């Protein structure tokens, strides 16, 4: 067996075929999803639809968990519509790269924390926040993605001072 260490920049700058192969090998190596034949369609369980209030409550439960919050807010991005009924598709490797986490294990730890927070909130251990396929994709209900995007917007807007209290840049007079 030979091991190779690649930086995130090396992976990001590799040709798409190489990135997909690496993504597939990582997912298969961690056994995150059952191995499926390339010709078989992905199995997608219907992820839960989470309201804005539920996402705010989940955010509150995850406040002391930066890894989980990093993963959660990656879902503020639009994703790709997929299937019928539609779900939003996200690549786990994109979540890893964009969130600046150290490894796919941290992404999965964050997803587990989000799922547990949702299960605790609803009192339903069987609720499914998201689903996965064997190609390293994560699927989310479009309504949940919209709720996360709205939560992100509300948090960012609340952090900005109102327009009338912002400090104007000081101009130097040449005099």
C-alpha positions in Angstrom: 0.0 0.0 0.0 1.2 3.5 -0.8 -0.1 6.7 0.8 -0.1 10.1 -0.8 -0.8 13.4 0.8 -2.4 16.2 -1.2 -3.2 19.7 -0.2 -6.6 21.2 -0.8 -5.0 23.5 -3.5 -3.5 20.5 -5.3 -6.9 18.7 -5.3 -8.7 21.9 -6.5 -6.3 22.5 -9.3 -6.3 18.9 -10.5 -8.3 18.0 -13.6 -12.0 17.3 -13.0 -11.6 13.6 -13.7 -8.9 13.4 -11.0 -11.0 15.3 -8.5 -14.0 13.0 -9.1 -11.8 9.9 -8.7 -10.3 11.3 -5.4 -13.8 12.1 -4.2 -15.0 8.6 -5.0 -12.1 7.0 -3.3 -12.5 9.0 -0.2 -16.2 8.3 0.1 -15.7 4.6 -0.7 -12.8 4.4 1.8 -14.9 5.8 4.6 -17.8 3.7 3.6 -20.2 6.7 3.8 -22.6 5.2 1.4 -23.3 1.7 0.1 -21.4 0.7 -2.9 -23.6 0.8 -6.0 -23.0 -0.1 -9.6 -22.3 2.9 -11.8 -25.4 2.2 -13.8 -27.8 2.0 -10.9 -29.7 5.2 -10.0 -29.0 6.9 -6.7 -31.2 6.0 -3.8 -32.5 9.2 -2.2 -34.5 9.2 1.0 -36.7 12.3 1.3 -34.9 14.7 3.6 -36.9 16.6 6.2 -38.4 19.9 5.4 -37.2 22.4 8.0 -38.8 25.8 8.6 -37.0 29.0 9.3 -37.9 28.7 13.0 -36.6 25.1 13.2 -33.3 26.1 11.5 -33.0 29.0 14.0 -33.5 26.5 16.9 -31.0 24.1 15.4 -28.5 27.0 15.0 -29.1 27.8 18.7 -28.3 24.2 19.7 -25.1 24.2 17.6 -23.7 27.5 18.8 -20.7 26.0 20.6 -19.9 23.7 17.7 -18.0 25.6 15.0 -17.5 22.5 12.8 -21.3 21.9 12.7 -22.0 25.6 12.0 -19.5 25.7 9.2 -21.2 22.7 7.5 -24.7 24.1 8.2 -24.0 27.4 6.5 -22.5 25.7 3.4 -26.1 24.9 2.7 -26.9 28.6 2.3 -25.6 28.2 -1.2 -28.2 27.3 -3.9 -27.1 23.7 -4.7 -28.3 21.8 -7.8 -31.9 20.8 -8.2 -32.2 17.0 -8.6 -34.9 14.4 -8.8 -38.6 14.3 -8.5 -39.7 15.4 -5.9 -36.8 17.8 -6.2 -33.9 17.9 -3.7 -30.9 20.1 -3.6 -27.6 18.3 -4.3 -24.3 19.4 -2.7 -20.9 17.7 -3.2 -19.3 16.7 0.1 -15.9 17.6 -1.3 -17.2 21.2 -2.0 -18.5 21.5 1.5 -15.1 20.3 2.8 -13.2 22.8 0.6 -15.5 25.8 1.1 -15.8 25.3 4.9 -12.0 25.1 5.3 -12.3 22.0 7.5 -9.4 19.6 7.9 -11.0 16.5 6.4 -14.2 14.8 5.3 -14.5 13.3 8.8 -15.2 16.8 10.1 -17.9 17.3 7.5 -19.5 14.1 8.5 -19.2 15.1 12.2 -20.9 18.4 11.4 -23.7 16.6 9.5 -24.2 14.2 12.4 -24.5 17.1 14.9 -27.0 18.8 12.7 -29.0 15.6 12.3 -29.0 15.0 16.0 -30.1 18.6 16.8 -33.0 18.1 14.3 -33.9 14.7 15.9 -33.8 16.2 19.4 -35.8 19.2 18.3 -38.6 17.1 16.8 -38.4 14.3 19.3 -38.0 11.9 16.3 -34.7 9.9 16.1 -35.7 8.7 12.6 -35.9 12.1 11.0 -33.5 12.6 8.1 -31.9 16.0 7.7 -30.1 15.0 4.5 -29.3 11.9 2.5 -26.2 10.7 0.6 -25.4 8.8 -2.5 -22.4 6.6 -3.3 -20.8 9.3 -5.4 -20.2 11.7 -2.5 -23.3 13.9 -2.8 -25.5 15.2 0.0 -29.2 15.9 -0.7 -31.3 18.4 1.2 -35.0 19.5 0.8 -35.2 22.7 -1.2 -37.3 24.3 1.6 -34.6 23.5 4.2 -31.9 25.0 2.0 -34.1 28.2 1.6 -34.5 28.3 5.4 -30.8 28.0 6.0 -30.1 30.8 3.4 -32.7 33.0 5.2 -31.1 32.3 8.6 -27.7 33.2 7.2 -29.0 36.4 5.7 -30.8 37.3 9.0 -27.6 36.7 11.0 -25.4 38.7 8.6 -27.8 41.6 8.4 -28.1 41.7 12.2 -24.4 42.0 12.5 -24.3 45.1 10.4 -25.0 48.4 12.1 -28.0 50.3 10.7 -27.2 52.7 7.9 -27.6 55.9 9.9 -25.1 54.7 12.6 -22.3 53.7 10.3 -19.2 55.8 10.6 -18.4 57.7 7.5 -14.8 57.7 6.4 -13.0 60.7 7.7 -11.7 63.0 5.0 -8.5 64.9 5.4 -8.5 68.5 4.4 -5.4 69.7 2.6 -5.2 72.9 4.3 
